[in-house]
Amino acid sequence: MRDDICTIPVSEVFEENDGCPICRMRNIVEERILTYILGDAMMEPDVRIATNKSGFCKEHLNKMMNRRGRLQLALMLETHIKEVNGNIFSKKFLNPADKKAGKIEKLSDSCFICDKMNWGFDHMIETIYRTYEKERDFRNLFDNQPQFCMPHYQLLIQGATKKKMPDYYKEFSNNLTRITANYSKNLCDDISKYCKMYDYNNNKGNETDWGEAKTAVERTVAFLNGEAFKE
């Protein structure tokens, strides 16, 4: 599988300036891999060998089921199930039940798409640090983002080090914290307004009175879970 399927220029992600850029980056990588696995991947024997061994997690199986490319999925499942039968169920006299259970557990915990996503995602996180350190235009893009979700704030702040960013570590950390804290405070105001709109003394008001508070619950859940918010 080509590495460029799993990676994209990080500046393109940050140019959109809408929601958490890391959520957006993750979703773009996932979309690329899903499109690839149900398309060109069928022509690459090494991909089929890998999917036969690792299979797919529940989430990605369901996502592929809901996309075009049912035949491609069926072909991958056909050879994957053959792999399962050969490694687990065809040696019933040689492998005791606990060993079979162990193999099934290992298989259940693996996913070809998750592995590729994690590889591409990790590389792009490292690229963010390098690009922030070297390019002023990217620093401006980063510093003017509207938000970072909590899980990705944690990921970025833990991964950044003075060794990786000798010149801009402090600036990076301060701006990342500023952006996330400001968004969190705004969410707090919006969710408080949402709750107050249900106070009987307010008579719930008109929809036009709600403003941004109308989507406060959905945005707060997305912020805490690390999910891109969609209206």
N, C-alpha and C positions, 0 to 999 in steps of 0.2 A: 504494500500500500504506500503510495507516494506521501511524503511528509507534508507537502504543501496542501493536501486535502485537510489536514488537521490544524493548519496555522493560517493566520491572516495578518496583514499589517496592522499593528495596534492603533496607529494614528487614525485609520479609517473608522474604528470602533468609537473612538473618543470624539470624532468630528460630529457625530449625530447629536450629542449633548441632550439626551432625553433618558431619564431614569438612570439606574446603576450601570455604568459602562462594562463592569465585569460580568454582570448577569447577561448583558447583551452579547458580550464576547463569547461566553459559554454557549448561549443559544445559537449563535452563528456557527460555531464549531460543530455543535450537535447536528444542526440542519445540514451542513456540508457532508458529514459522515453518513447520515441517514440517506441523503440523496445518492451518495456514491455507492453505498452498500446495496441499494436497490437498482443500481444502474451499471456503471462501468466495472464494478467489482466482480461481476459475473465472469469477466474475461481474464481475471487474474488468479491463477491456481494457488498462489501463496495465501491469498485472502480466504479462499474456500477451505484450505487446510486449517487456517487459524480459526475460522468460524465453526468448523466441524469440532474442533477441540474445546473451544471456550463457550460457544453458544451465545445466548443473549439473556439479559435480565428481563424481568417481568415488564418493567416500564418501557424498555426499548422494543420488546416484542409487540406490545400493544400499540406503540407509536408506528411501527412498521405495518401492523395490521390495518391501520387507519389511513394508509397512504396508497398511492398507485404503485404497482409493481408486485402484485400478489403472486405472479408466477415466479419471479426472482426469489421471493421469500420462500415459496414452496420448494424450490430447488435446493436452497440452502438448508431448509429444515429436513429435506429428504436425506441428505448426506450427513447432517448432524445427528439425526435419529439413528442412522446406521452406525455412526461412531459410538453413540450411547449404548446401543445393543451389543456392539462388539466388546466394549470395555467393561460393561457392567453386568449384562444379563446373559451373555453367551458362555460364561465360565462359572456356572452355578455350582459345580462340584469342586471347584478349586478355591473360590473366594467365599469365605463365611459372610454371614449377614452384616456384621459390623463393618467389614471392609467395603461391602457394597454401599452401605449407608455413608461411609466416609467419602467415597468417590462421588456419590450423588451430592453430598453437601458441598464438596469442592467445586463441582460443576455448577451448582445453584448460585455460588458466590462469584462466578466469573461471567464476564460479558465482553464480547469483542468491541462493541461500540463504547462502553464505559472506559475500557483500557485505552483506546485511541483518543477519546476525549480528554482523559487525564493527561496523556502524554502531550497533546497539543496545548492544553490549557496551562500546564506547568511551564512549557517553553515560552508561552506568551506572557505569563506573569514575570518571568525573568527578563523578557524583552522590555516590559514596562519599566523596570528598574533601570536598565541600561539606557533606554531612550530618554527617560527623565533626566538622567545624569548628563547626557550628551547634547540634547536638542532643546533649544529655548522654545521653539514653536510648540513642541509637545508638552513642555512644562506649562505653557499657557493654556493649552487644551485641558490638561489634567486639572489644573488649579481652578478652572471655571466650570467644572462639572456640577450639576445640580444635586447629586447625591451619590453615596455608596451604601449598599445594604450592609447590615450588620455582619453576616458571615464573610463577605468579601472585604469589609473593612478589617476584620480580624486577620484574614488571610494576607492582605497586603502589609499590614502593620507588623505582623510577626515575621514575614519573609524579608522585609527591608532591613539591611544592616549597613553599618558604616563601611564595611569592607566592600560591599557591592556598590555603595553610593558615597564615596569619600567626600564629595563636594556638596551634594544636595540632600543628604540623608535627613537632616533636621528640617529643612524646608519641606521636603516630601512628607514627612511624618506630621508636621504641623498643619499643612494644608489638607491632608487626608483627614485628620481629626476635625479640623474646622468645618469642612464640608459635611461630614457625617453627623457631627454634633448639631449643626444648624438645621439639617433636615430632620433629625430626631426631635428637636425642640418644636419645629413647625408641625410635625405629626402630633406631638403632644397637644398643641393648641387645637388642632383640627379634631382630634378624637374627643377632646373635652367639649368642644362646641357641638359635635355630633350627639354626645350624651345629653347635653343641656337642651338640645332641640326636642328631646323626648320628655322633658319636664312638663307637667301639665300646666304650669304657670306660663309656659311659652306657647301653648296651644299648637306646638310643633311647627308653627310658622309656615310660610310658603316655600316651595322648592327653591325659589330664587334667593331666599335668605340663607340657604345652607352653604353656598359657595363651595370651596374646596373640601369642606367637611363632609359633603355628600359621599365621597369615596374614601373617607378616612379609615374605615375598618379594613377595606381591601388593601389600601396602601400600607397600612401598618403591618398587616400580615405578610405582605410581600417584603417589606423592609426587614422584618425579623427572620423570615424563612430564607431569604436570598433568592427571591423569585422576581422576574420582571413583571411589573404591574401593567395590566391591560384593561382599559375601560370597556 
